[in-house]
Amino acid sequence: MWGWAGGKMAVVAAWFWNERFWFPGNVTWAELERKTSEGYRAGHLLAAIPLAAGLLVLRHFFERFLAKPCAVHVDIQDNKPRRAQSNAILEKVFTSITKCPDARRLEGLSKQLDWDVRKIQRWFRHRRNQDKPSTLTKFCESMWRLTFYLSIFIYGLRFLWSSPWLWDIQQCWYSYPFQPITAGIYYYYVIELAFYTSLMYSQFTDIKRKDFFMMFVHHVATVALIIFSYINHMVRVGTLVLCLHDSADILLELAKLFNYAKYQRLCDATFVLFGVAFLITRLGIFPVWILNTTMFESWELIGPYPSWWLFNGLLLTIQVLHIKWSYFIIRIAYKAMARGKVSKDERSDVESSSEDDGGTSNNRKGIINTSSNDHNRINGHVTSDQWAEE
């Protein structure tokens, strides 16, 4: 049995590492290693796994000993939403549907409990909100993401500034695939891969948002792009993609920090900058500069082959997500111009209502506003963040 399984694994490995899948023409692994004389091979990406675990540990200490004191300094308290009154009947209904029941069921519960319908609706809102994270938790999460995005963006931009393919993108394809993977490229790749690998794990423990599936697809596509572009030596254009995506995420996380700290004017201004940067980079530079070279210029210079199709397919998947998130941003901007403020957004992690015992939000005005009967999308992550995160 073990011999049969080993034989199957050998067949799969031979198929996966087939040179005709990864490279154009008659390029072989042996020729590639001989001509590039590189010290970094595909297996070295496995270093991202323990590094991802290390980032999760580092994040824990960062949020506890650095982000939390910063939050307290700007007067953010660990105030969790009001807990719902204990009620076994409503708890059983909530466990089965989580949403507020329809009108017919509400009437039945009202008669059964001798409660007003609006009181039952408030109970369901409180019950959903009591499991949601506090502002302090969201502040710490955003501060961690901001710190990472800013640090890796500075590293990537500094590295790319002296790289010829930043100024002439066709350099990504000259002498391909016999382009050495330098230490700078390797460190850039393995750190980014570790971070997105950690996000794939932490997404299940972090703040849950309505675009959970979209973000998970984004993280999977990003991890696959990093791995496949490293193996088939499309690392030059890969570094451009990574640096381009990190740029706008910095502004998003900064806007969220200002929002949580109730610095509303700074929040609004930063969000406007983020929206402009996101639309320019994701709907302008990315398709015109990146997709143009990976799909058309590379076709002329190196020709298509199986991993080329896979690489471009993953890039197009990310572009579809860009378009979807851009729609969200434009929708917010339209509401801001139409009303003078945006009172709702559809990607919230916390529900609120001005009807709840006369309560009101601490943040009534501005582009990012949480006082609404609808959900607030901007507290999420638009990416690489992240709609971030996102």
ZAKE-54483 format. One record per residue (C-alpha): x, y, z. Coordinates in Angstrom, 2 decimals, padded with zeros to 5 digits. Example, Ala and Ser with C-alpha at 12.3 -4.5 7.8 and 13.67 -1.06 7.14 Angstrom:
// ZAKE-54483
<pt><u>012.30</u><v>-004.50</v><w>007.80</w></pt>
<pt><u>013.67</u><v>-001.06</v><w>007.14</w></pt>
This chain:
// ZAKE-54483
<pt><u>000.00</u><v>000.00</v><w>000.00</w></pt>
<pt><u>002.78</u><v>002.39</v><w>000.93</w></pt>
<pt><u>004.55</u><v>001.57</v><w>-002.30</w></pt>
<pt><u>001.40</u><v>002.34</v><w>-004.29</w></pt>
<pt><u>000.95</u><v>005.65</v><w>-002.48</w></pt>
<pt><u>004.60</u><v>006.51</v><w>-003.01</w></pt>
<pt><u>004.26</u><v>005.76</v><w>-006.70</w></pt>
<pt><u>001.24</u><v>008.04</v><w>-006.98</w></pt>
<pt><u>003.09</u><v>010.82</v><w>-005.19</w></pt>
<pt><u>006.01</u><v>010.42</v><w>-007.56</w></pt>
<pt><u>003.66</u><v>010.72</v><w>-010.55</w></pt>
<pt><u>002.07</u><v>013.87</v><w>-009.08</w></pt>
<pt><u>005.49</u><v>015.35</v><w>-008.33</w></pt>
<pt><u>006.72</u><v>014.62</v><w>-011.83</w></pt>
<pt><u>003.63</u><v>016.26</v><w>-013.29</w></pt>
<pt><u>003.86</u><v>019.29</v><w>-010.99</w></pt>
<pt><u>007.55</u><v>019.92</v><w>-011.68</w></pt>
<pt><u>007.28</u><v>019.33</v><w>-015.42</w></pt>
<pt><u>009.52</u><v>021.88</v><w>-017.13</w></pt>
<pt><u>007.06</u><v>022.33</v><w>-019.97</w></pt>
<pt><u>004.51</u><v>023.58</v><w>-017.47</w></pt>
<pt><u>006.77</u><v>026.09</v><w>-015.74</w></pt>
<pt><u>008.95</u><v>027.47</v><w>-018.54</w></pt>
<pt><u>008.84</u><v>028.36</v><w>-022.23</w></pt>
<pt><u>010.71</u><v>026.56</v><w>-024.99</w></pt>
<pt><u>013.32</u><v>024.02</v><w>-024.08</w></pt>
<pt><u>014.34</u><v>025.49</v><w>-020.73</w></pt>
<pt><u>015.25</u><v>022.86</v><w>-018.12</w></pt>
<pt><u>015.75</u><v>023.02</v><w>-014.38</w></pt>
<pt><u>019.40</u><v>022.06</v><w>-014.79</w></pt>
<pt><u>020.01</u><v>024.79</v><w>-017.37</w></pt>
<pt><u>018.24</u><v>027.34</v><w>-015.20</w></pt>
<pt><u>020.39</u><v>026.52</v><w>-012.18</w></pt>
<pt><u>023.59</u><v>026.53</v><w>-014.23</w></pt>
<pt><u>022.97</u><v>029.91</v><w>-015.89</w></pt>
<pt><u>021.60</u><v>031.78</v><w>-012.90</w></pt>
<pt><u>023.96</u><v>030.36</v><w>-010.25</w></pt>
<pt><u>021.39</u><v>031.35</v><w>-007.66</w></pt>
<pt><u>021.41</u><v>030.38</v><w>-004.02</w></pt>
<pt><u>017.65</u><v>030.57</v><w>-003.56</w></pt>
<pt><u>015.49</u><v>027.70</v><w>-004.79</w></pt>
<pt><u>011.76</u><v>027.04</v><w>-004.61</w></pt>
<pt><u>012.12</u><v>024.98</v><w>-001.43</w></pt>
<pt><u>013.48</u><v>028.00</v><w>000.40</w></pt>
<pt><u>009.98</u><v>029.49</v><w>000.38</w></pt>
<pt><u>009.10</u><v>026.96</v><w>003.09</w></pt>
<pt><u>010.83</u><v>029.37</v><w>005.46</w></pt>
<pt><u>007.62</u><v>031.40</v><w>005.21</w></pt>
<pt><u>005.73</u><v>028.83</v><w>007.33</w></pt>
<pt><u>007.69</u><v>029.27</v><w>010.60</w></pt>
<pt><u>008.01</u><v>032.98</v><w>009.79</w></pt>
<pt><u>004.20</u><v>033.24</v><w>009.52</w></pt>
<pt><u>003.91</u><v>031.64</v><w>012.97</w></pt>
<pt><u>006.49</u><v>034.11</v><w>014.23</w></pt>
<pt><u>004.49</u><v>037.02</v><w>012.82</w></pt>
<pt><u>001.39</u><v>035.81</v><w>014.67</w></pt>
<pt><u>003.35</u><v>035.72</v><w>017.91</w></pt>
<pt><u>004.90</u><v>039.12</v><w>017.18</w></pt>
<pt><u>001.45</u><v>040.51</v><w>016.46</w></pt>
<pt><u>000.19</u><v>039.31</v><w>019.84</w></pt>
<pt><u>002.96</u><v>041.12</v><w>021.70</w></pt>
<pt><u>002.72</u><v>044.18</v><w>019.43</w></pt>
<pt><u>-001.00</u><v>044.59</v><w>020.08</w></pt>
<pt><u>-000.66</u><v>043.99</v><w>023.81</w></pt>
<pt><u>002.40</u><v>046.09</v><w>024.62</w></pt>
<pt><u>002.42</u><v>048.76</v><w>021.92</w></pt>
<pt><u>-000.95</u><v>049.13</v><w>020.18</w></pt>
<pt><u>-003.08</u><v>048.88</v><w>023.34</w></pt>
<pt><u>-001.14</u><v>051.63</v><w>025.20</w></pt>
<pt><u>-001.48</u><v>053.82</v><w>022.09</w></pt>
<pt><u>-005.22</u><v>053.19</v><w>022.07</w></pt>
<pt><u>-005.52</u><v>054.09</v><w>025.75</w></pt>
<pt><u>-003.47</u><v>057.25</v><w>025.08</w></pt>
<pt><u>-006.09</u><v>058.45</v><w>022.57</w></pt>
<pt><u>-008.85</u><v>057.57</v><w>025.06</w></pt>
<pt><u>-010.08</u><v>054.34</v><w>023.46</w></pt>
<pt><u>-011.49</u><v>052.06</v><w>026.12</w></pt>
<pt><u>-012.21</u><v>048.36</v><w>026.00</w></pt>
<pt><u>-015.96</u><v>048.95</v><w>026.07</w></pt>
<pt><u>-017.79</u><v>046.02</v><w>024.57</w></pt>
<pt><u>-021.38</u><v>046.31</v><w>023.30</w></pt>
<pt><u>-024.24</u><v>045.97</v><w>025.77</w></pt>
<pt><u>-025.06</u><v>042.39</v><w>026.62</w></pt>
<pt><u>-028.52</u><v>041.13</v><w>025.84</w></pt>
<pt><u>-030.83</u><v>040.26</v><w>028.71</w></pt>
<pt><u>-030.69</u><v>036.56</v><w>029.53</w></pt>
<pt><u>-033.60</u><v>034.76</v><w>027.89</w></pt>
<pt><u>-033.53</u><v>031.04</v><w>027.10</w></pt>
<pt><u>-036.33</u><v>031.19</v><w>024.50</w></pt>
<pt><u>-034.80</u><v>034.02</v><w>022.46</w></pt>
<pt><u>-031.33</u><v>032.49</v><w>022.83</w></pt>
<pt><u>-032.62</u><v>029.27</v><w>021.28</w></pt>
<pt><u>-034.14</u><v>031.21</v><w>018.37</w></pt>
<pt><u>-030.95</u><v>033.23</v><w>017.94</w></pt>
<pt><u>-028.80</u><v>030.09</v><w>017.84</w></pt>
<pt><u>-030.92</u><v>028.69</v><w>015.03</w></pt>
<pt><u>-031.22</u><v>031.77</v><w>012.79</w></pt>
<pt><u>-028.86</u><v>034.48</v><w>014.24</w></pt>
<pt><u>-030.88</u><v>037.13</v><w>012.38</w></pt>
<pt><u>-033.93</u><v>038.94</v><w>013.69</w></pt>
<pt><u>-037.02</u><v>036.76</v><w>013.06</w></pt>
<pt><u>-039.60</u><v>037.71</v><w>010.45</w></pt>
<pt><u>-042.75</u><v>039.63</v><w>011.40</w></pt>
<pt><u>-044.87</u><v>036.52</v><w>011.89</w></pt>
<pt><u>-042.39</u><v>034.91</v><w>014.27</w></pt>
<pt><u>-041.87</u><v>038.17</v><w>016.11</w></pt>
<pt><u>-045.59</u><v>038.34</v><w>016.82</w></pt>
<pt><u>-045.52</u><v>034.79</v><w>018.16</w></pt>
<pt><u>-042.54</u><v>035.52</v><w>020.41</w></pt>
<pt><u>-044.21</u><v>038.73</v><w>021.58</w></pt>
<pt><u>-047.26</u><v>036.83</v><w>022.75</w></pt>
<pt><u>-045.21</u><v>034.01</v><w>024.26</w></pt>
<pt><u>-042.96</u><v>036.32</v><w>026.27</w></pt>
<pt><u>-045.39</u><v>039.18</v><w>026.75</w></pt>
<pt><u>-042.73</u><v>041.49</v><w>025.30</w></pt>
<pt><u>-043.19</u><v>044.37</v><w>022.90</w></pt>
<pt><u>-042.01</u><v>043.56</v><w>019.34</w></pt>
<pt><u>-039.52</u><v>046.43</v><w>019.36</w></pt>
<pt><u>-038.06</u><v>045.13</v><w>022.60</w></pt>
<pt><u>-037.49</u><v>041.75</v><w>020.96</w></pt>
<pt><u>-035.85</u><v>043.43</v><w>017.95</w></pt>
<pt><u>-033.53</u><v>045.32</v><w>020.28</w></pt>
<pt><u>-032.69</u><v>042.08</v><w>022.07</w></pt>
<pt><u>-031.56</u><v>040.48</v><w>018.79</w></pt>
<pt><u>-029.43</u><v>043.52</v><w>017.94</w></pt>
<pt><u>-027.79</u><v>043.45</v><w>021.36</w></pt>
<pt><u>-027.29</u><v>039.70</v><w>021.15</w></pt>
<pt><u>-025.52</u><v>039.95</v><w>017.80</w></pt>
<pt><u>-023.41</u><v>042.89</v><w>018.92</w></pt>
<pt><u>-022.28</u><v>041.39</v><w>022.22</w></pt>
<pt><u>-020.03</u><v>038.93</v><w>020.38</w></pt>
<pt><u>-018.52</u><v>041.65</v><w>018.22</w></pt>
<pt><u>-015.07</u><v>043.10</v><w>018.96</w></pt>
<pt><u>-014.60</u><v>046.35</v><w>020.83</w></pt>
<pt><u>-013.14</u><v>049.50</v><w>019.31</w></pt>
<pt><u>-009.93</u><v>048.77</v><w>021.19</w></pt>
<pt><u>-009.62</u><v>045.38</v><w>019.47</w></pt>
<pt><u>-010.21</u><v>046.93</v><w>016.06</w></pt>
<pt><u>-007.70</u><v>049.71</v><w>016.76</w></pt>
<pt><u>-005.00</u><v>047.19</v><w>017.70</w></pt>
<pt><u>-005.67</u><v>045.10</v><w>014.60</w></pt>
<pt><u>-005.45</u><v>048.12</v><w>012.29</w></pt>
<pt><u>-002.31</u><v>049.41</v><w>013.96</w></pt>
<pt><u>-000.61</u><v>046.06</v><w>013.40</w></pt>
<pt><u>-001.58</u><v>046.05</v><w>009.73</w></pt>
<pt><u>-000.52</u><v>049.67</v><w>009.29</w></pt>
<pt><u>002.88</u><v>048.94</v><w>010.83</w></pt>
<pt><u>003.47</u><v>045.94</v><w>008.59</w></pt>
<pt><u>002.24</u><v>047.57</v><w>005.37</w></pt>
<pt><u>004.29</u><v>050.71</v><w>005.98</w></pt>
<pt><u>007.43</u><v>048.75</v><w>006.84</w></pt>
<pt><u>007.23</u><v>046.35</v><w>003.89</w></pt>
<pt><u>006.31</u><v>049.17</v><w>001.49</w></pt>
<pt><u>009.37</u><v>051.18</v><w>002.51</w></pt>
<pt><u>011.55</u><v>048.08</v><w>002.12</w></pt>
<pt><u>010.06</u><v>047.23</v><w>-001.27</w></pt>
<pt><u>010.25</u><v>050.76</v><w>-002.63</w></pt>
<pt><u>013.85</u><v>051.14</v><w>-001.48</w></pt>
<pt><u>014.74</u><v>047.84</v><w>-003.13</w></pt>
<pt><u>012.88</u><v>048.61</v><w>-006.37</w></pt>
<pt><u>014.24</u><v>052.13</v><w>-006.67</w></pt>
<pt><u>017.60</u><v>050.75</v><w>-007.76</w></pt>
<pt><u>016.06</u><v>048.00</v><w>-009.90</w></pt>
<pt><u>015.95</u><v>048.59</v><w>-013.67</w></pt>
<pt><u>012.53</u><v>046.98</v><w>-014.14</w></pt>
<pt><u>010.86</u><v>049.70</v><w>-012.06</w></pt>
<pt><u>011.80</u><v>052.25</v><w>-014.72</w></pt>
<pt><u>011.51</u><v>049.97</v><w>-017.75</w></pt>
<pt><u>008.97</u><v>047.24</v><w>-017.09</w></pt>
<pt><u>010.03</u><v>045.25</v><w>-020.16</w></pt>
<pt><u>013.18</u><v>044.46</v><w>-018.19</w></pt>
<pt><u>010.98</u><v>041.90</v><w>-016.42</w></pt>
<pt><u>011.15</u><v>039.74</v><w>-019.55</w></pt>
<pt><u>014.64</u><v>040.32</v><w>-020.94</w></pt>
<pt><u>016.75</u><v>037.16</v><w>-020.54</w></pt>
<pt><u>013.78</u><v>035.44</v><w>-018.92</w></pt>
<pt><u>013.82</u><v>032.99</v><w>-017.16</w></pt>
<pt><u>017.58</u><v>033.24</v><w>-016.63</w></pt>
<pt><u>017.28</u><v>036.07</v><w>-014.12</w></pt>
<pt><u>018.93</u><v>035.46</v><w>-010.75</w></pt>
<pt><u>016.85</u><v>035.61</v><w>-007.60</w></pt>
<pt><u>018.86</u><v>037.95</v><w>-005.41</w></pt>
<pt><u>018.82</u><v>038.16</v><w>-001.64</w></pt>
<pt><u>016.68</u><v>041.32</v><w>-001.84</w></pt>
<pt><u>014.02</u><v>039.59</v><w>-003.93</w></pt>
<pt><u>014.06</u><v>036.49</v><w>-001.75</w></pt>
<pt><u>013.60</u><v>038.39</v><w>001.52</w></pt>
<pt><u>010.86</u><v>040.53</v><w>000.00</w></pt>
<pt><u>009.03</u><v>037.46</v><w>-001.24</w></pt>
<pt><u>009.36</u><v>035.31</v><w>001.87</w></pt>
<pt><u>008.23</u><v>038.12</v><w>004.21</w></pt>
<pt><u>005.19</u><v>038.92</v><w>002.06</w></pt>
<pt><u>004.36</u><v>035.22</v><w>001.73</w></pt>
<pt><u>004.63</u><v>034.78</v><w>005.50</w></pt>
<pt><u>002.35</u><v>037.75</v><w>006.13</w></pt>
<pt><u>-000.39</u><v>036.61</v><w>003.76</w></pt>
<pt><u>-000.10</u><v>033.09</v><w>005.10</w></pt>
<pt><u>-000.65</u><v>034.46</v><w>008.60</w></pt>
<pt><u>-003.67</u><v>036.40</v><w>007.30</w></pt>
<pt><u>-005.21</u><v>033.20</v><w>005.94</w></pt>
<pt><u>-005.09</u><v>031.85</v><w>009.49</w></pt>
<pt><u>-005.97</u><v>035.02</v><w>011.43</w></pt>
<pt><u>-008.92</u><v>035.79</v><w>009.16</w></pt>
<pt><u>-010.81</u><v>033.06</v><w>011.01</w></pt>
<pt><u>-010.04</u><v>034.62</v><w>014.40</w></pt>
<pt><u>-010.06</u><v>038.33</v><w>013.52</w></pt>
<pt><u>-013.07</u><v>040.60</v><w>013.10</w></pt>
<pt><u>-015.61</u><v>038.90</v><w>010.84</w></pt>
<pt><u>-016.85</u><v>041.01</v><w>007.95</w></pt>
<pt><u>-019.35</u><v>040.65</v><w>005.17</w></pt>
<pt><u>-016.69</u><v>040.24</v><w>002.49</w></pt>
<pt><u>-015.05</u><v>037.34</v><w>004.34</w></pt>
<pt><u>-015.20</u><v>035.09</v><w>001.28</w></pt>
<pt><u>-013.82</u><v>037.80</v><w>-001.04</w></pt>
<pt><u>-010.92</u><v>038.43</v><w>001.31</w></pt>
<pt><u>-010.20</u><v>034.73</v><w>001.62</w></pt>
<pt><u>-010.12</u><v>034.40</v><w>-002.18</w></pt>
<pt><u>-007.81</u><v>037.39</v><w>-002.30</w></pt>
<pt><u>-005.41</u><v>035.89</v><w>000.25</w></pt>
<pt><u>-005.37</u><v>032.51</v><w>-001.52</w></pt>
<pt><u>-004.77</u><v>034.16</v><w>-004.92</w></pt>
<pt><u>-001.99</u><v>036.31</v><w>-003.46</w></pt>
<pt><u>-000.23</u><v>033.36</v><w>-001.81</w></pt>
<pt><u>-000.54</u><v>031.36</v><w>-005.05</w></pt>
<pt><u>000.86</u><v>034.27</v><w>-007.08</w></pt>
<pt><u>003.84</u><v>034.65</v><w>-004.78</w></pt>
<pt><u>004.64</u><v>030.93</v><w>-004.90</w></pt>
<pt><u>004.09</u><v>030.40</v><w>-008.63</w></pt>
<pt><u>005.89</u><v>033.58</v><w>-009.70</w></pt>
<pt><u>008.86</u><v>032.58</v><w>-007.54</w></pt>
<pt><u>009.04</u><v>029.08</v><w>-008.98</w></pt>
<pt><u>008.79</u><v>030.21</v><w>-012.63</w></pt>
<pt><u>011.06</u><v>033.22</v><w>-012.04</w></pt>
<pt><u>008.46</u><v>035.94</v><w>-012.71</w></pt>
<pt><u>009.78</u><v>037.62</v><w>-009.58</w></pt>
<pt><u>010.58</u><v>040.96</v><w>-011.15</w></pt>
<pt><u>006.99</u><v>041.72</v><w>-012.06</w></pt>
<pt><u>005.96</u><v>040.04</v><w>-008.80</w></pt>
<pt><u>007.84</u><v>042.63</v><w>-006.76</w></pt>
<pt><u>006.04</u><v>045.40</v><w>-008.65</w></pt>
<pt><u>002.65</u><v>043.83</v><w>-007.90</w></pt>
<pt><u>003.44</u><v>043.52</v><w>-004.19</w></pt>
<pt><u>004.73</u><v>047.06</v><w>-003.79</w></pt>
<pt><u>001.82</u><v>048.54</v><w>-005.75</w></pt>
<pt><u>-000.77</u><v>046.82</v><w>-003.57</w></pt>
<pt><u>000.84</u><v>047.76</v><w>-000.25</w></pt>
<pt><u>000.74</u><v>051.49</v><w>-001.07</w></pt>
<pt><u>-003.02</u><v>052.09</v><w>-000.73</w></pt>
<pt><u>-003.45</u><v>049.71</v><w>002.22</w></pt>
<pt><u>-001.34</u><v>052.03</v><w>004.36</w></pt>
<pt><u>-003.84</u><v>054.87</v><w>003.95</w></pt>
<pt><u>-006.83</u><v>052.65</v><w>004.66</w></pt>
<pt><u>-005.48</u><v>051.41</v><w>007.97</w></pt>
<pt><u>-004.47</u><v>054.96</v><w>008.93</w></pt>
<pt><u>-008.00</u><v>056.21</v><w>008.17</w></pt>
<pt><u>-009.46</u><v>053.48</v><w>010.36</w></pt>
<pt><u>-007.15</u><v>054.41</v><w>013.24</w></pt>
<pt><u>-008.28</u><v>058.03</v><w>013.01</w></pt>
<pt><u>-011.88</u><v>056.84</v><w>012.93</w></pt>
<pt><u>-011.53</u><v>054.70</v><w>016.05</w></pt>
<pt><u>-009.78</u><v>057.59</v><w>017.84</w></pt>
<pt><u>-012.60</u><v>059.97</v><w>016.75</w></pt>
<pt><u>-010.25</u><v>062.27</v><w>014.84</w></pt>
<pt><u>-012.95</u><v>062.72</v><w>012.25</w></pt>
<pt><u>-011.44</u><v>065.38</v><w>010.01</w></pt>
<pt><u>-008.18</u><v>063.46</v><w>009.78</w></pt>
<pt><u>-010.18</u><v>060.30</v><w>009.15</w></pt>
<pt><u>-012.17</u><v>061.89</v><w>006.32</w></pt>
<pt><u>-009.11</u><v>063.44</v><w>004.68</w></pt>
<pt><u>-007.15</u><v>060.20</v><w>004.90</w></pt>
<pt><u>-010.04</u><v>058.20</v><w>003.51</w></pt>
<pt><u>-010.29</u><v>060.55</v><w>000.53</w></pt>
<pt><u>-006.57</u><v>060.06</v><w>-000.10</w></pt>
<pt><u>-007.03</u><v>056.32</v><w>000.23</w></pt>
<pt><u>-009.93</u><v>056.30</v><w>-002.23</w></pt>
<pt><u>-007.92</u><v>058.27</v><w>-004.79</w></pt>
<pt><u>-004.84</u><v>056.08</v><w>-004.29</w></pt>
<pt><u>-006.88</u><v>052.87</v><w>-004.48</w></pt>
<pt><u>-008.64</u><v>053.83</v><w>-007.71</w></pt>
<pt><u>-005.42</u><v>055.05</v><w>-009.33</w></pt>
<pt><u>-003.36</u><v>052.00</v><w>-008.36</w></pt>
<pt><u>-006.01</u><v>049.26</v><w>-008.75</w></pt>
<pt><u>-008.02</u><v>050.54</v><w>-011.73</w></pt>
<pt><u>-005.27</u><v>052.56</v><w>-013.40</w></pt>
<pt><u>-001.69</u><v>051.50</v><w>-012.81</w></pt>
<pt><u>-002.38</u><v>047.82</v><w>-012.20</w></pt>
<pt><u>-004.28</u><v>047.05</v><w>-015.44</w></pt>
<pt><u>-002.47</u><v>049.59</v><w>-017.65</w></pt>
<pt><u>001.05</u><v>048.91</v><w>-016.41</w></pt>
<pt><u>001.11</u><v>045.46</v><w>-014.79</w></pt>
<pt><u>-001.56</u><v>043.48</v><w>-016.67</w></pt>
<pt><u>-000.47</u><v>045.03</v><w>-019.96</w></pt>
<pt><u>003.07</u><v>043.75</v><w>-019.55</w></pt>
<pt><u>002.15</u><v>040.31</v><w>-018.14</w></pt>
<pt><u>-000.50</u><v>039.61</v><w>-020.78</w></pt>
<pt><u>000.69</u><v>041.39</v><w>-023.93</w></pt>
<pt><u>004.34</u><v>042.44</v><w>-023.74</w></pt>
<pt><u>005.37</u><v>039.10</v><w>-022.24</w></pt>
<pt><u>003.40</u><v>037.31</v><w>-024.99</w></pt>
<pt><u>005.57</u><v>039.00</v><w>-027.60</w></pt>
<pt><u>008.86</u><v>038.57</v><w>-025.73</w></pt>
<pt><u>008.60</u><v>035.06</v><w>-024.23</w></pt>
<pt><u>005.32</u><v>033.62</v><w>-025.56</w></pt>
<pt><u>002.56</u><v>031.90</v><w>-023.55</w></pt>
<pt><u>002.97</u><v>028.55</v><w>-021.78</w></pt>
<pt><u>000.95</u><v>026.77</v><w>-019.03</w></pt>
<pt><u>002.27</u><v>028.59</v><w>-015.95</w></pt>
<pt><u>002.00</u><v>031.88</v><w>-017.88</w></pt>
<pt><u>-001.73</u><v>031.28</v><w>-018.23</w></pt>
<pt><u>-002.01</u><v>030.41</v><w>-014.54</w></pt>
<pt><u>-000.08</u><v>033.50</v><w>-013.46</w></pt>
<pt><u>-002.25</u><v>035.83</v><w>-015.53</w></pt>
<pt><u>-005.41</u><v>034.05</v><w>-014.44</w></pt>
<pt><u>-004.56</u><v>034.77</v><w>-010.81</w></pt>
<pt><u>-003.80</u><v>038.41</v><w>-011.62</w></pt>
<pt><u>-007.16</u><v>038.74</v><w>-013.36</w></pt>
<pt><u>-008.87</u><v>037.21</v><w>-010.31</w></pt>
<pt><u>-007.36</u><v>039.91</v><w>-008.15</w></pt>
<pt><u>-008.40</u><v>042.57</v><w>-010.68</w></pt>
<pt><u>-012.02</u><v>041.40</v><w>-010.46</w></pt>
<pt><u>-011.81</u><v>041.93</v><w>-006.68</w></pt>
<pt><u>-010.32</u><v>045.38</v><w>-007.30</w></pt>
<pt><u>-013.34</u><v>046.32</v><w>-009.41</w></pt>
<pt><u>-015.75</u><v>045.08</v><w>-006.76</w></pt>
<pt><u>-014.03</u><v>046.99</v><w>-003.96</w></pt>
<pt><u>-013.74</u><v>050.09</v><w>-006.16</w></pt>
<pt><u>-017.51</u><v>050.00</v><w>-006.55</w></pt>
<pt><u>-017.84</u><v>050.13</v><w>-002.76</w></pt>
<pt><u>-015.50</u><v>053.13</v><w>-002.54</w></pt>
<pt><u>-017.24</u><v>055.03</v><w>-005.34</w></pt>
<pt><u>-020.58</u><v>054.33</v><w>-003.70</w></pt>
<pt><u>-019.35</u><v>055.87</v><w>-000.44</w></pt>
<pt><u>-017.98</u><v>058.90</v><w>-002.31</w></pt>
<pt><u>-021.29</u><v>059.37</v><w>-004.13</w></pt>
<pt><u>-023.21</u><v>059.33</v><w>-000.85</w></pt>
<pt><u>-020.72</u><v>061.77</v><w>000.65</w></pt>
<pt><u>-021.36</u><v>064.25</v><w>-002.16</w></pt>
<pt><u>-025.11</u><v>063.68</v><w>-002.16</w></pt>
<pt><u>-025.65</u><v>063.99</v><w>001.60</w></pt>
<pt><u>-022.61</u><v>065.81</v><w>002.85</w></pt>
<pt><u>-021.73</u><v>062.65</v><w>004.76</w></pt>
<pt><u>-021.94</u><v>058.92</v><w>004.41</w></pt>
<pt><u>-024.15</u><v>057.46</v><w>007.07</w></pt>
<pt><u>-023.79</u><v>053.82</v><w>006.21</w></pt>
<pt><u>-021.64</u><v>051.20</v><w>004.64</w></pt>
<pt><u>-022.33</u><v>047.57</v><w>004.00</w></pt>
<pt><u>-019.37</u><v>045.70</v><w>005.37</w></pt>
<pt><u>-019.67</u><v>046.27</v><w>009.08</w></pt>
<pt><u>-018.46</u><v>044.18</v><w>011.94</w></pt>
<pt><u>-020.83</u><v>045.89</v><w>014.39</w></pt>
<pt><u>-024.49</u><v>046.74</v><w>014.06</w></pt>
<pt><u>-025.98</u><v>049.78</v><w>015.75</w></pt>
<pt><u>-029.25</u><v>051.60</v><w>015.92</w></pt>
<pt><u>-030.24</u><v>055.01</v><w>017.15</w></pt>
<pt><u>-033.42</u><v>053.43</v><w>018.39</w></pt>
<pt><u>-031.70</u><v>051.33</v><w>021.03</w></pt>
<pt><u>-032.75</u><v>052.94</v><w>024.28</w></pt>
<pt><u>-032.14</u><v>056.36</v><w>022.82</w></pt>
<pt><u>-028.48</u><v>055.54</v><w>022.30</w></pt>
<pt><u>-026.36</u><v>057.32</v><w>019.71</w></pt>
<pt><u>-023.02</u><v>056.74</v><w>018.11</w></pt>
<pt><u>-019.94</u><v>058.66</v><w>019.16</w></pt>
<pt><u>-019.20</u><v>059.31</v><w>015.50</w></pt>
<pt><u>-022.08</u><v>061.21</v><w>013.89</w></pt>
<pt><u>-020.44</u><v>062.98</v><w>010.99</w></pt>
<pt><u>-017.90</u><v>062.43</v><w>008.29</w></pt>
<pt><u>-017.11</u><v>060.05</v><w>005.48</w></pt>
<pt><u>-016.70</u><v>057.11</v><w>007.83</w></pt>
<pt><u>-019.72</u><v>056.96</v><w>010.09</w></pt>
<pt><u>-020.95</u><v>054.18</v><w>012.34</w></pt>
<pt><u>-024.30</u><v>055.62</v><w>013.45</w></pt>
<pt><u>-026.64</u><v>053.78</v><w>011.12</w></pt>
<pt><u>-029.20</u><v>051.03</v><w>010.91</w></pt>
<pt><u>-027.12</u><v>049.51</v><w>008.15</w></pt>
<pt><u>-023.62</u><v>048.08</v><w>008.24</w></pt>
<pt><u>-020.37</u><v>050.00</v><w>008.06</w></pt>
<pt><u>-018.06</u><v>048.66</v><w>005.40</w></pt>
<pt><u>-015.08</u><v>050.90</v><w>005.89</w></pt>
<pt><u>-014.11</u><v>049.31</v><w>009.20</w></pt>
<pt><u>-012.96</u><v>046.36</v><w>007.15</w></pt>
<pt><u>-009.81</u><v>045.67</v><w>005.11</w></pt>
<pt><u>-009.34</u><v>046.42</v><w>001.48</w></pt>
<pt><u>-006.22</u><v>044.41</v><w>-000.18</w></pt>
<pt><u>-003.60</u><v>043.06</v><w>-001.09</w></pt>
<pt><u>-006.14</u><v>044.90</v><w>002.79</w></pt>
<pt><u>-007.31</u><v>045.13</v><w>002.44</w></pt>
<pt><u>-011.30</u><v>045.92</v><w>001.24</w></pt>
<pt><u>-009.31</u><v>046.02</v><w>003.78</w></pt>
<pt><u>-008.62</u><v>044.99</v><w>006.32</w></pt>
<pt><u>-007.95</u><v>045.03</v><w>003.20</w></pt>
